[in-house]
Amino acid sequence: MAHMDLGPYVDEIQRQLQSAAEAGGAEARVLAERLIAPLDAAVRLSLLEALSAAAQEITCELVPGSVEVRLRGSDPEFVVTAP
């Protein structure tokens, strides 16, 4: 099993949001700060959905092998079954 830490990806999206908000002034910065926490869960879910879709595509190429994405805590693990 291979463990994947989503933290750096979520952190980068948060940095990008904060950077974009800087251009909008103080009101935009305050709004961005309020949005960061609720967006964390949504971003993680979207990343997990993308990883699951990728695993399914890879599995189609590996038949009869497979790749599964399993959630351990808040981070995904990949389980590869060789053909």
C-alpha positions in Angstrom: 0.0 0.0 0.0 1.2 3.5 -0.8 0.1 6.4 1.4 -0.6 9.8 -0.2 -0.6 13.0 1.9 -3.2 15.4 0.5 -2.0 18.2 2.8 0.5 19.8 0.4 -2.1 20.0 -2.4 -4.8 21.4 -0.1 -2.2 23.9 1.3 -1.3 25.0 -2.2 -4.9 25.7 -3.1 -5.3 27.7 0.1 -2.1 29.7 -0.8 -3.5 30.4 -4.2 -6.8 31.6 -2.8 -5.0 33.9 -0.3 -2.8 35.2 -3.1 -5.8 35.9 -5.3 -7.6 37.6 -2.4 -4.6 39.9 -1.9 -5.4 41.6 -5.2 -8.9 42.3 -4.0 -8.1 44.3 -0.9 -8.9 43.9 2.7 -12.5 42.8 2.2 -11.5 40.0 -0.2 -8.7 38.9 2.2 -11.3 38.6 5.1 -13.6 36.6 2.8 -10.8 34.3 1.7 -9.9 33.6 5.3 -13.5 32.7 6.1 -13.7 30.4 3.1 -10.5 28.5 3.7 -11.8 26.1 6.5 -15.1 25.1 4.7 -13.2 24.7 1.4 -10.7 22.3 3.0 -13.2 19.4 3.1 -14.5 20.2 -0.3 -11.0 20.2 -1.9 -10.1 17.0 -0.1 -13.3 15.3 -1.4 -12.7 16.5 -4.9 -9.1 15.3 -4.8 -10.3 11.9 -3.6 -12.9 11.7 -6.4 -10.2 12.5 -8.9 -7.8 9.8 -7.5 -10.6 7.3 -7.5 -11.4 8.0 -11.1 -7.7 7.7 -12.0 -7.5 4.4 -10.1 -10.5 3.1 -12.1 -8.9 4.1 -15.4 -5.6 2.4 -14.4 -7.5 -0.7 -13.3 -9.1 -0.9 -16.8 -5.6 -1.0 -18.3 -4.3 -3.6 -15.7 -7.0 -6.2 -16.0 -6.9 -8.7 -14.3 -4.9 -6.5 -11.9 -6.4 -3.6 -10.1 -5.7 -0.3 -8.2 -7.9 0.7 -5.3 -8.0 3.9 -3.3 -8.8 3.4 0.4 -9.2 6.2 2.9 -7.0 5.9 6.0 -7.8 8.8 8.3 -8.1 11.7 6.0 -5.6 10.6 3.5 -5.9 8.0 0.7 -3.9 4.9 0.3 -3.4 3.0 -3.0 -3.7 -0.8 -3.0 -2.2 -2.4 -6.2 -3.1 -5.9 -7.0 -0.8 -7.4 -9.6 -2.3 -9.2 -12.6 
